[in-house]
Amino acid sequence: MVDSEQLWRHVERLAAEPRPAGSRVLESCRGYVTEQLEAAGCQVERHPFAVDDEQGGLLEGVNLVARWPNRFDEGGPRLLVGAHLDSLPQTPGADDNASGVAALLEIACCLDRELPGDVSGNPVSLELVAFDLEEDGMLGGAARAADLRRDGVNLVGMISLEMLGYRDPAPGAQSLPRLLEGLYPDTGDFIAVIGNQRSESLVELWAAGMREIEGLPVETLAVPGNGEALQATRLSDHSPFWDAGFRALMITDTSFMRNPHYHQPSDTPETLDPQFLADVTRGCLAAVNRIVTGTETGEESGNETGGVIGG
């Protein structure tokens, strides 16, 4: 059900120019994201937050939190799927992270058509979030994790869609941290599902959904602890959820380990692979459906050995 042309229009709109924190462009993109989510039947709330910076001032951001009112049980189990909307000042951020936000919007559109029309038909409620200030240290993710921890939310999992559209199938195109060399392909044509020890069963569940997409290579990794030994696995809004004790995943094309345009002015839509992004979005949609409709329970497996899980 994913509309690949609409998905690509989202990327082009969001990555037309840089959208750094506090900018007019970022606020315009918030308006666009809000319009798209509301068109998909969601109710969208602005959640402002502020964090002290190192110079004694304040960093102020706004997370967009979206839900389908008639499908949301405030006190029941919840799945959060999110992507950060901000970019650094020097880059239009097509892969980082217009690709993730575009996937989020298309998933919302598809689910509006596909999910049961009332909360009784969904064992798990879904929350969609467009995070702010990710590029300043995952501050939007930290703010939302703190809110959910304070409110005692039964969060079955948090999913961060982080750079989903860059593919390079050439041998040697994929680099790896030293600890993982030889354990994964050296071709940059797979999507990675990364969790921590606590999230190992969620890694397996999400990857099973993504593997429903024919021709999409999926690799998985569960890191010990909260990823302290592999800092690259912490570089998105899922890591504050790990630190808060929640199960959380990052879905990624592996960022700078594959994409030479990372954080560069050259991170533009034409460098991405539209078919790869569409397939990844289809896989994420399948995985969301598994959890929200109760096709799979997503309960803890009890296995917390951590380490690497092969694809």
N, C-alpha and C positions, 0 to 999 in steps of 0.2 A: 504493500500500500504506500510505500515511500515514494513521493514525487521528486525525482532527482532534479528536475528543472527548477522547481520551487526551492529545493535545498540549495542549489547553486545560486539562485537569486539572493537568498539570505546571506551567503558568503560575500557576494559582490557588494551588497548594500552595507554590511557591517565593516568590511575591509576597504571601503572607499578611501579612507584616510586614517591616520593614527587617532586613537581614542584614549588618551592617557587620563589618569585620575583627575577629577575636578574639571575636566574640559567641557566645552560646549558640544564637541562631537560626541563625547561619551554620553552626555545627557540626551542628545538626539537619538543615539542608539538605544538608550533606555526606553525612550518613547516608542521606537520601532518595535522593540522586543515586547513591550507591554501591549501594543496594538495586535501583534501576531498572537500572543497568548490569549488575549481576550477574544479574538476571532475564533480561537479553538475552544471557547467556552469556559476558560479559566477566569477566576477572580484573582487579580494581581494586587499585591500590597507592597508598598515601599517601606523597607526596614532600614532607616538610617542608623549609623553607628559612628563612633569616634574613638580614636586610639592616640595616645600620647606618642609623639615622634621623638627622635633622639636629640632634637634641638629644643625641646621643651614646649613645642607647639602641639597642635592637634592635626591628625589626619582624619578627614571625614569622608565617609563612603555611604553608599546606598545599595543594599541587596534587594533584588526583586524576588518576591516569594509568591508563587502561583499555585492555586488548587482549583479543582472542580468542586463547588460547594455541595452539590447533591451526591457527590461520590466520596466525601471526606468525613472520616470518623475521627474527631479530635483526640479521643482517648484510646483509639485502637492502634494496632501496629502500623508503622509508616515506613515507606521507602522514599528517600530523597535522591533526586537526580539533578545535578547542577553543572554549570560551566561558567567560567569567569569571562566577563564582558570587556574588561579593561585591557589596554595594551600599553607598552612602553611608548614614550614620546617619539622615538625615532622610527617606528615601524607601524605599518597598517595592520599587522598581525592577522593575516589571512588564516594561517594554520594556528597561530597562537593569539587569540583563540576563537576567531570567527567561525572556524570549522566546528568547534564544540558547541557554540551557541546555536549555529544553524541546525545541527543535529537535534539539539534540545527542542527547537521550535518545530521541526518536522515531526519529531516524536509526539509532541503535544497535539499537533494536527491529526495525526493518525489515531492516537488514542481517543480523541474526541469522537471519532467515528466507531471505534472498535470496542471500547469498554462498556460493560453494563451501565445502564443509565441511572442507577441509584446505588447508595453505599452498601446495601445488603448484598449486592452481587460481587463485591470486591473485598476479599479477606484482608488485603493490605491497601491502605490509602497511599496516594502518591502526591508528593510535593516536588515542585520544580523550582529551581533557584538559579537566577543569573547573579553571580557573585561579583562584588566590587573589590578593588585593592588587592587582587591576587599578586600583582607584580610588585607590591610593596611588602610582601611577606605573608601571603595567604590570609590577609586580615579579614576579608569578607567571610571566608570559611570559618575562621576562628570565632567571629561574632555569631554566626548562625549555630555553630556547635555549642557555644556557651548558652545561647537561648534555649536550645533543645535539652541540654543537660539541666539547666535551671528548672525547666518546666516538667522534667521527668518523663519526656516523650519516649515511647517504646519504639525506638528506631531499629528496624531490622537490617538496615544498611544505608550507606551513603555512597553515591556513585559520582565521581568527578570525570566529566568528559573533557579531556585535555589534549588538544592537538590530534586531530583524527584524519587529516586529509593528505599527508605527504607519503608518497610511495616511490621507492627506487629499487627495482628488482635486480640491479647489477650486483654481481659478486663483489664483496668488500664494501658495499654501500652502507652496511649496518655495523656500527661500532658498538662495543659493549664494555661495561666496567670490568676491570681485571678479574674480579671474583666470578664473573659469569662467562668469561671467554671460553668458547668451545661447547657451551651448553645450549646455545641458541643459534639460529641461522645468521650468516653474514650477509644475507640479502634483506633489503629494507622493504619487504612486501607483506609483512604480517602486522596485525594489531595486537597490542599487549594488554593483558588484564593483570593489574598489579595490586596486591593486597598485603596485609601483614599477617602475623601468626593468628591473631584473633579472627581474621576475616577469611581464613583458608576455605571454609565451606562455601562462603559467598563467592569467592574466586571461582570455584568449580561450578557453582550454579550459574553464574553469569556467563562463563565461557561456554557452557553447554548451550545456552540460548544463542550465543553468537555463532556457534558452529552449525547452527541450522542453515546458515547462508552458504550455499555451494560456492566453492572457489575462494573463500575468505580464510586465509591462514590465521590461526589464533594461537598465541603463545601466552603462558601464564607464569606468574611468579608470586610466591608468598615469602616475604622477608621476615627474618626473626625480629622480635621486639616491635618497635615502631619505625624501623628502617634506618636506625642510627648508623649502621655499618655501610649503608648504600644511600648516601644523601640524595642522589638523583631520583630515588623513588619517593622522596618527600616533597617534590617540587610542584605541588598543586593543592587545591583546597581540601583534598581528602586528609592531608596529614594532621590538621588540627582536630579532625574527628578521631583519628587514631589516638592522638594525645589525650582526648577527652574520654577514651574508653569505648568508643563506638566502632562497629565494623564498617569499613570503608574501602573503596577501590578507586584506582585511577585507570581509566581506559585511554590509551595513548599510542601514537605512532612512534614513540620514544624520543621525540623532541630533538635536541641537539645531537643525539647519538646517530641521527639519520639525516635530519633536515639542515642543510648548510645555510639556510636563510633565517634560522632562529634568531630572533631579536635584531634582525637587520632590516633596512629599508626595502630589501628585496623579498620580504615575506608577503607576496602578493598572490591574488587568486590564481593567476596563470601558472604558478609553480606547483599547484596542487593537482591531484588526480581525482576528477569528479566521480568516476566510477568507484574508486576505492572508498571515497567518502560516503557515497550512497550505500555501498555494501556494509560498511561499518555501522551506518545509521540503521540499516535494516537489522543488523545483528543486535544492536542495542535495543531496538524496539521489541525484538523477539525475547530478549532477556527480561526487559521490564514486564512484558506480558506474563512470563512464567511466574514472576514473583507476585505481581499485583492481583492476578486472577486466581492464584493458589494452585497453578499447575505443579509448582514445586513449593515446598514449605519454607526452604531457606533456614531451617533451624540449625543450631550449632551441631557440628558433627562430633565434637568432643576431642577431635584430633588437633592438637596444637603444637605439633613438632616443628612447624615453620620451615624455613629454608626454601629451596627452589622446587617448584612443581613443573615438570616438563610439559610442553604443549602437546 
